[in-house]
């Protein structure tokens, strides 16, 4: 993917309210898709779609797997960034992403 394409996809993700909510709610502590869906009242299918998109541009990672009492496995997602700075400059925006520690 070209740098412009990556920048465009990051901008699109950060301009989407649900993606932003998901991304910045998992900076300090990872959460499962179900936890995100319940806490922020986002349909579970939308949470999975947004997470897939955020993983595709390397803004989210699977931190670990959790096992429920019934033996079902769940991914715990964590943000790869803790901060995003966007400067609007010609010919295209400059995006500075601060890695999450």
N, C-alpha and C positions, 0 to 999 in steps of 0.2 A: 504494500500500500504506500502511495506517495505521501510525503509529509503534509501536503495540502489536504489530502483525503482524511488523514488522521486528525489534523486540527479541526476540520469541518465536523467530523463525527464526535469529537470531544465537545465542541461548541454546542452541537445539537443535544448531546446528553445533558450538559450542564444547563441548557435552556429549558429542558423538560422538568416540570415541577416534581413529578413522581420519581424520576431518575435521580434528581438532586436530593430529594428526601431520603431515598434508599442509600445513596452513596455516602452522604454525610452523617447518616445515623449509624453507620457501621465503621466509623473511624476509630473510636476508642475500644469498642467491644463488638465482636462478630455476632451475627444473628442468622437464624434460619429464615427461609422464605416465608414460612408460616408465621413466625414471630413478626416479621416486617408487615405482612398482610394484616394481621390482627391489630398491631399497634397503630398503624397509619391508615387503616381502613382502605387499603388498596386491594382490588381483587387479586387472588392468588395467581391467576393466569397472567395478569399484568406484571406482578412482581417477578415471576419467572422470565417473562419476555424482557423486562428492563435489565435484570441481572445478566441474562445472556448477552444483551447488547453491551453492557458495561464490561463484562468479561472479554468480549470480542475486541475491545479497544484498551484492554489491560488496565482498567481502572478498579476492577474488583477481582479478588482471588478467593479460592476456597481455602479457608484457614484450617479447617479440620472437619472430620465427620463425627456426628453424635449418634448414639444408639438410643432409641426410645425404649421404654419398659416393654413394649410389645415386640421389640426386635427390629423395628423399622429404622433404616439409616437415613440421616438428614445431613445435608451440607451446611456448614456454618460459613457464611460469607463475611469477608472483611475488605474494607476499602484499602486500595494501594496508595491512595493520596490523602493527605490531611488538609490540603489547601490548594486552591486554584486561583491564579492571578491572570486576568485577561486584559491585555492592552490593545486598543483598537488603533492600528497604525497602517499606513499604506505600505505595500499593496495588500497585505492581509493581516489579520489579528495575530498577536503574539501571545501564546499560552505558556505560562510557567506553572508546572505542577510540582508541589512539594511532596516528596515521598512520605508515607505513613511509617512511623517507627514502631 
